[in-house]
Amino acid sequence: MNIRKRTFLAMAAALVASTALAGPALAQDKPVVVYTAHNSSIVDKLLPIFEKDTGLKAEVVKMGSGDVARRAKAEAANPAADVIWSISGSALTELADILEPYKPADYDKINTSLIQNDAWTPYTGVVYVLAVNTSILPLDQAPKSWAELADPKWKGQITSARADNSGSALQQLQGVLTIFGDKGWDEYDKIAKNFVLSDSSGAVPRYVADGETSMGLTLEDNALLYVKGGSPMSIVHLTDGTIATPDGVALVKGGPNPDGGKKFIDWALSKSTQETLVKEIGRRSARTDVGGPEGMPDLTSLKLVKLKSLAELGGTEAILEKWRAATGQ
């Protein structure tokens, strides 16, 4: 064998060996693509922790819950995302056909009362509250129930996210329809006449803190961030029904990096991540071995609402059509 041929074979062998070695490294370096409805402040807090804890990189695309669902469905034939992170459980159930069931590590620690569908895993317990700017409206004068929110004197004083773009606003609507039964749409129509709409639930407490409205319907953790930040804000858990539902995390079927997606879900449900969610972000943990946010009532002391499903209430599109009529959109 001549020198030129030996040299060529040696180079080919080296190339094969380097490619074999690079395969796992490239897979490890491949980012996890995550679609989320989390607030930017939460993403900014948690993402560096994920990357430090796992050694993986993540590309996070932040959108409203409705946009997450629509984009994931539109991409179903060729998914771009590996994980859907923190949208409502009801929205994830509607996406079950494009999700890959996956039981994360420590699945036995997940609160079974939050589990609704095998296609996704509860991530946190989301509590819906009324945030009140007490410099504008003293707490003792503020409404304490959904029924009181229907009073015409609150016209233009209640911020709510758009139900056609926010999973949390849609669940608040589900709550009203569940609480009032046959009179649900009548009551919601009255409440909606008092709304000032925002694009997301995360924007609601900002409206309230800035004094654009005196009240807002939002998530407990969103409001807590402003309370802890020194805003003149108090939190009301509505007496005729507090909505407490799971949001979830799920693996997208056929995503480009399923192994990375599974590691992300394991991390999101780990005890250390869940403790961070409670202590620093104010969320309720999905785990049974992690307590609740400081200063917030135990859920057992509240009148909790078990929501009727979107299907039971007529289906998403029919509900949103009535919502648009109620809000004049």
C-alpha positions in Angstrom: 0.0 0.0 0.0 1.5 3.3 -1.0 1.9 6.3 1.3 -0.8 8.3 -0.3 -3.4 5.5 0.1 -2.4 4.9 3.8 -2.7 8.6 4.5 -6.2 8.7 2.9 -7.4 5.7 4.9 -6.0 7.2 8.2 -7.8 10.5 7.5 -11.1 8.6 6.8 -10.8 6.6 10.0 -10.1 9.7 12.0 -13.1 11.4 10.5 -15.4 8.4 11.3 -14.0 8.3 14.9 -14.5 12.1 15.4 -18.0 12.0 14.0 -18.9 9.1 16.4 -17.5 11.0 19.3 -19.2 14.2 18.3 -22.7 12.7 18.0 -23.5 12.6 21.8 -21.8 15.9 22.3 -23.9 17.5 19.6 -27.0 16.0 21.0 -26.0 17.3 24.5 -25.4 20.8 23.0 -28.7 20.9 21.1 -31.0 23.4 22.9 -34.3 22.5 24.3 -37.0 24.6 22.6 -39.7 25.6 25.1 -43.0 27.4 24.4 -44.4 29.2 27.5 -47.0 31.6 28.8 -44.8 32.4 31.8 -44.1 36.0 32.5 -40.8 37.3 31.3 -39.7 37.9 34.9 -40.3 34.2 35.8 -38.5 33.0 32.7 -35.6 35.3 33.4 -35.4 33.9 36.9 -35.7 30.2 36.2 -33.9 29.8 32.9 -30.4 30.4 34.2 -31.1 28.0 37.1 -32.2 25.3 34.5 -29.0 25.8 32.5 -26.8 25.7 35.6 -28.6 22.7 37.1 -28.6 20.6 33.9 -25.8 21.9 31.7 -28.3 22.2 28.9 -29.3 25.2 26.9 -32.9 26.3 26.4 -34.5 28.5 23.8 -37.7 29.9 25.3 -40.4 31.4 23.2 -42.8 33.4 25.3 -46.4 33.9 24.1 -49.9 34.2 25.5 -51.5 30.8 26.3 -53.8 31.0 23.3 -50.9 31.7 20.9 -48.9 28.8 22.4 -51.7 26.4 21.7 -52.4 27.8 18.2 -48.7 27.7 17.2 -48.2 24.2 18.6 -51.2 22.9 16.7 -50.1 24.6 13.5 -46.7 23.0 13.7 -48.0 19.5 14.6 -46.8 17.9 11.3 -43.3 19.3 11.9 -42.9 20.4 15.6 -40.4 23.1 16.4 -40.9 22.9 20.2 -39.9 20.2 22.6 -41.9 21.3 25.6 -45.0 23.4 26.4 -44.4 25.0 29.8 -47.0 26.6 32.0 -50.3 27.0 30.2 -53.6 25.9 31.7 -54.4 22.3 32.2 -57.6 22.6 30.2 -55.7 24.0 27.3 -53.2 21.2 27.4 -56.0 18.6 27.5 -57.3 20.1 24.3 -53.8 19.6 22.8 -53.5 16.0 24.0 -53.3 14.6 20.4 -50.0 16.5 19.8 -48.4 15.7 23.2 -46.3 12.7 24.2 -47.3 11.3 27.6 -44.3 11.3 29.9 -44.1 10.6 33.6 -41.2 12.7 35.1 -38.9 11.7 37.9 -40.7 12.1 41.3 -44.1 11.6 39.6 -45.2 9.9 42.9 -44.8 13.3 44.6 -47.3 15.1 42.4 -50.5 16.0 44.1 -53.0 13.6 42.6 -55.9 16.0 43.0 -54.2 18.1 40.3 -53.8 15.3 37.7 -56.3 15.5 35.0 -54.8 13.9 31.9 -52.0 11.5 31.1 -50.8 13.8 28.2 -49.4 16.4 30.6 -48.1 16.8 34.2 -49.3 19.4 36.7 -46.6 22.0 37.1 -48.2 24.4 39.7 -51.5 25.0 41.3 -52.7 28.3 39.9 -54.9 30.4 42.2 -57.0 33.2 40.8 -57.5 36.4 42.8 -58.7 40.0 42.8 -55.8 42.5 43.1 -56.9 45.8 44.7 -55.0 49.1 44.6 -55.6 50.2 48.2 -54.4 53.8 47.6 -57.4 54.2 45.3 -59.9 51.8 46.9 -59.6 50.9 50.6 -59.8 47.2 51.1 -62.8 47.3 53.3 -64.7 49.0 50.4 -63.6 46.6 47.7 -65.8 43.8 46.4 -65.2 40.4 48.1 -67.1 38.2 45.7 -67.8 37.6 42.0 -71.4 38.7 42.5 -70.2 42.1 43.8 -68.0 42.5 40.8 -71.2 42.8 38.7 -72.2 46.1 40.4 -72.4 48.8 37.7 -70.5 51.2 40.0 -67.3 49.3 39.1 -67.5 50.2 35.4 -64.0 50.8 34.0 -62.5 49.8 37.3 -61.7 46.1 36.8 -58.8 45.0 34.6 -59.1 41.5 33.0 -57.0 39.8 30.4 -58.5 38.8 27.1 -60.1 35.3 27.2 -59.2 34.8 23.5 -55.5 35.2 24.3 -55.1 34.3 28.0 -55.7 30.8 29.4 -56.1 32.3 32.8 -58.8 34.7 31.7 -60.6 31.8 30.0 -60.4 29.9 33.2 -61.8 32.8 35.2 -64.7 32.8 32.7 -65.1 29.1 33.2 -65.2 29.8 37.0 -68.1 32.3 36.7 -70.1 30.0 34.4 -69.5 27.2 36.9 -70.3 29.2 40.0 -73.6 30.7 38.7 -74.8 27.7 36.7 -77.8 28.5 34.5 -77.3 32.3 35.3 -73.6 32.1 34.5 -73.7 34.1 31.2 -76.1 36.7 32.7 -73.7 37.3 35.6 -70.6 37.3 33.3 -72.2 39.9 31.0 -72.7 42.2 34.0 -69.1 41.7 35.2 -67.7 42.1 31.7 -69.4 45.5 31.3 -67.0 46.7 34.1 -63.8 45.4 32.4 -60.8 47.2 31.0 -59.1 44.5 28.9 -55.3 43.8 28.8 -53.4 41.4 26.5 -52.2 39.1 29.3 -52.9 38.2 32.9 -49.4 39.2 33.8 -50.2 42.8 32.7 -53.2 43.0 35.0 -51.4 43.8 38.3 -49.3 46.4 36.5 -52.5 48.2 35.5 -53.6 48.0 39.1 -50.3 49.1 40.6 -50.1 52.0 38.2 -53.6 53.1 39.1 -55.1 52.7 35.7 -57.8 50.7 37.4 -58.5 50.1 41.0 -58.9 46.3 40.7 -57.8 43.4 38.5 -58.5 39.7 38.0 -55.2 37.9 37.9 -53.0 35.1 39.2 -52.1 35.1 42.9 -48.4 34.9 42.1 -48.6 37.8 39.7 -50.2 40.0 42.4 -47.7 38.8 45.0 -44.8 40.1 43.0 -46.2 43.6 43.2 -47.1 43.3 46.9 -43.6 42.1 47.7 -42.2 44.9 45.6 -44.0 47.5 47.7 -47.0 48.4 45.6 -50.1 49.6 47.4 -51.9 46.3 46.6 -53.9 43.7 48.5 -55.1 40.3 47.4 -58.7 39.2 47.7 -59.7 35.5 47.4 -63.3 35.8 46.3 -65.7 34.3 48.8 -68.3 32.8 46.4 -65.6 30.7 44.7 -61.9 30.8 44.5 -60.6 29.2 41.3 -57.5 27.0 41.9 -56.5 24.8 38.9 -53.3 23.3 37.6 -51.2 24.6 34.8 -49.0 22.1 33.3 -45.8 21.1 31.5 -45.8 18.7 28.6 -43.6 17.0 26.0 -44.5 17.8 22.4 -44.9 14.7 20.2 -42.2 14.5 17.6 -40.2 17.5 18.9 -36.6 17.9 17.7 -35.0 17.2 21.1 -37.2 14.8 23.1 -34.4 13.7 25.5 -33.7 17.4 26.3 -37.4 18.0 26.7 -37.7 15.2 29.2 -34.8 16.6 31.2 -36.5 20.0 31.2 -39.7 18.5 32.6 -37.8 16.5 35.3 -36.1 19.7 36.3 -39.4 21.7 36.3 -41.0 19.2 38.7 -37.9 18.7 40.9 -38.2 19.7 44.6 -35.6 22.4 44.3 -37.3 24.1 41.4 -40.8 23.8 43.0 -39.4 25.4 46.2 -38.0 28.3 44.1 -41.4 28.7 42.5 -43.1 29.0 45.9 -40.5 31.1 47.8 -39.4 33.5 45.1 -42.3 33.6 42.6 -45.3 32.9 44.8 -46.7 29.9 42.9 -48.4 26.9 44.6 -46.3 23.8 44.2 -47.7 20.7 42.4 -45.7 18.6 44.8 -47.1 17.2 48.1 -43.8 17.8 49.9 -43.5 21.5 49.2 -45.6 24.1 51.2 -47.4 27.2 50.0 -46.3 30.9 49.7 -45.7 32.8 52.9 -48.7 35.0 54.0 -51.2 33.3 51.7 -54.1 31.3 53.1 -54.1 27.5 53.0 -56.3 26.3 50.2 -58.3 24.2 52.6 -59.6 27.4 54.2 -61.0 28.7 50.9 -64.2 27.9 49.0 -62.6 26.2 46.0 -64.4 25.8 42.6 -64.1 22.6 40.6 -64.4 24.0 37.1 -66.7 22.6 34.5 -64.7 21.7 31.4 -64.7 23.7 28.3 -66.5 20.8 26.6 -69.2 20.8 29.3 -69.7 24.6 28.8 -70.2 24.3 25.0 -66.6 24.1 23.6 -63.9 26.7 23.3 -65.0 28.4 20.1 -68.6 28.8 21.3 -67.5 30.2 24.6 -65.2 32.7 23.0 -67.9 33.8 20.6 -70.1 34.6 23.6 -67.2 36.2 25.4 -66.7 38.6 22.4 -70.3 39.5 22.5 -70.2 40.1 26.2 -67.1 42.3 26.0 -68.0 44.0 22.7 -64.9 42.7 20.9 
